[in-house]
Amino acid sequence: MSIPAQASGEPDAEPDGPESRLRRFARIWSRAIFPLTATSLTRPEFEEHLLPLARELNGILHAHPFDASPAQRVGAALIDAHCTDPDALSSTLGVVDSYLVLYCGGNGPGPLSTEDGRARCARIQHTLAAGFTGALRERTLAEQEAIARSALTARSHAEEALHATEARFRAVFKDAAIGIGIADLDGNILEINDTLTRMFGGLEHHVRSHKVNEWVHPEDSPQVWKYYDELVRGEREHYRVEKAYYRNDGTVLWTNLTVSLLRDSEGRPEYQLALMEDTTERRLLNLRLRYEATHDALTGLPNRTLFFERLEKALTAQDGIRFGLCYLDLDGFKAINDSLGHAAGDRLLVEVADRLQSCATAPGEMVARLGGDEFVALTTGPDTAEEVHELAGRILNALATPIRLDGRELSVRGSIGIVEGPSGERSAAEVLRSADITMYRAKAAGGNRFQLADAEADERAITRHGLTTALPAALDRGEFFIEYQPLVHLGDGTVHGAEALVRWCHPQHGVLGPDRFIPLAEHTGLIVPLGRWVLEESVRQANFWQERHSDGGPLRINVNLSPTQLHHPRLVAETVDVLERSGLEPGALCLEVTESALIGADDDLLKPLRQLAEMGVDIALDDFGTGYSNLANLRRLPVSVLKLDRSFTRGMQQHPADPVDLKIVEGIVSLAHSLELAVTVEGVETGAQAEQLRRIGCDTAQGWYYARPGAPDRIHSLLLADAV
C-alpha cells in the first residue's frame, strides 16, 4: 500500500484552523481502526493514509446540494487498505458519528445547523457502510469463486485422483469462512460444511431434512426460483441473489447466495454448489442507519426526508386517490424555550409528538416532525376532504389538555394550515409551501385554529415574498422613482410645496404604490437606505425648484419618515449631511411622522426630532386623529404642522357639509392654531370641500381636486376639478 504525497512533515495550518481539525479527526480515526487492520504501515503512516479520506468526508458533509454517494468510495478505500475486520466498520461508523460534525462541521463555506449536520452525518454513515460492505462482498465473492473452482476441480477429479484431492477439497470445504453446500439436481442436500451448519443454528439434521426448493421465505424475489429452475435444467451456469432463510429457531438468516452448476466429465449437469455469506448483521445495520436517516432523533417520528417520500408517493398515486395535509406550528413555543430552557422545550415536543401520533392511527395516515416546533399530518384515500378536517380537529383537541413539566402545567396551542386535493396536480414542494402559508394565516388570525388553503391568498403571500426578495436589488438597479403631489395654500390658492411619494417600477408587476412595498421594506430594514435615497432625491428636486422658481417664493418639500427611521441612530447626522451637500435651507424641508409612531414616545425617541426642529426643519404629525393620542401630548411633541386625516373631512365633499365633521375639524383647527401649529388637510377631492376648509381656517391642503401625484415638472399644473 503506497502512502499519499501528503507527508506528515507538511506544515499544518493555524492551531484551530480547518486543516488542524481535519488532522485531529484523521488521528482519532486511525487510532480506532489501526489495531484491526492488516497492514505493514506504522500508525503515523496509516494516519497520513486516512487524511485524504477524512478530507473527502469533510467535502461530502458540506456539499451543496448534499449528495452522500461519494462516501461509498471512502468505505471501499478501507477495504483496499486491508481494513476487512467487521469491527473496523463499526469503529469507523462510531468515529464518524461522534467526531465528523464536531471537527468538520465548521470547515465549510457556512456553518451547518445541528439538525442538518446530524442528518447529513447519518446519511454519510449509511453510504460509507454500503461502500464498505459492497467492497467486502466483492472481495469475498472473488474468494468464493476461487473456492467454487477448487470444489469443482476436486469433485470432477475425484475418481481419477481420489486420495490426492480428497484432503485438499475437505480442507477448503471444512475450513471456509463462508457456508458451502452441495445438492443433487433434485434438491437433496448431500454435503454441508460447519460454517453453513452454524449459520442455520448448529443443527445439521435441520438443514439436511429439507430439500433446496423447500427453503422458501415470504421476502424471496420471484427471480430466485426462476433462476433455480433454469440452473437445474442446465440452462444457466450460476446465479447470485440476496435470499432469506428461516433458522431452526424461527429467526431469519439473510445471505448473499451464489449457486453454481457442477457438470460431470462429459458436460452433463450433476450437482449444484451453493456458497452463502451471512449478511444478517449488515442488513440490520443498514436498517438501523436507514431508520436514523429517516426519523427524528428527539421524538422518533418520521422526519422531513421520510415525509417527503410518503407525500410524493401520495401525490403520484393513481385511481382517484386524494390527499389531505395538516401543517402544524405550536403557538408561543419560543417563549417556553426562552423561559424554561431547551431541555424543557424538548420534553414538551416529545409529549406533543406522542399526542399527535395518537391522532393519526387510521390506514393512510402518518405524522412527521419537520423540525423545531413544526409537525405535519398526512391522510390519503378516496375522500379526504372531510377526513383532513376531522384530523385537524383531533390534533387541536389533543393539544387542549395542558402538559405537566417540572410541576408546571403548560397550555399548548397550535395553528394548522390545511391543503387537500387530488393527486397528480401539484408537487410536494408546492403542497408544503401552500400549507406553510395557510398555517401563518391561521396564526395571524389568533392561533389555536385551522384554516383551509386558498389559492388567491397563497398567490398574495408568494407575491409579497417575491417583492421582499427583490427589494435590495431593486434599489441598486434604480427601479424606484418619486412622484410629487402639490401642497396648496388655501388662502390664495398658490402652490406652497409638495409631498414626495416613492413608487417602484417593478419589472413584472408594473408601477407599485408605497402600500405594496413600504411595509416589506420596514420589516426587512431596507427602509433605512430607501428612506435616505428618497430624502436625497427629494431635497435635490426641492433645491432645483428653488433655483428655477425663485420669483414665486420657496417651495417646501415634505418627506415621510417611517418608525424604523425614527429609531435609526444616524437620522440627524444623515439629514444634516443631505441638506449641506444639496445647499437647501432646513426651513424648506418638512419631515412627516405618523401620529401612531409617536404615541407613548419617550424623550430618547423625541430627541432627534427636537434636534431637527431646532435646526429649522419642520416636523409634521401625519394622519392626525387616527392614533387616539392625548391632545395634551401635542404640547410636548416637537411638531409644527398637523396633517389632518382624510376621514375627518370626507363629510365635507358635498354641500351642505356634515355638521358633525364640521364641528370636529373646527375644534382641531382652533386647538392647533392656539398651539401655533399649522394645519394641512389630506384627501381634498371637491371644490366644496376645499372651500369649507378655507373658511374654517386650514392652512394648506392636498388631494386629487388639485392634482394627482406626478412628475416634478407638473408641480404647478393644478386641475381644480372635482375628483368624485
Disulfide bonds with the S-S distance in Angstrom:
none
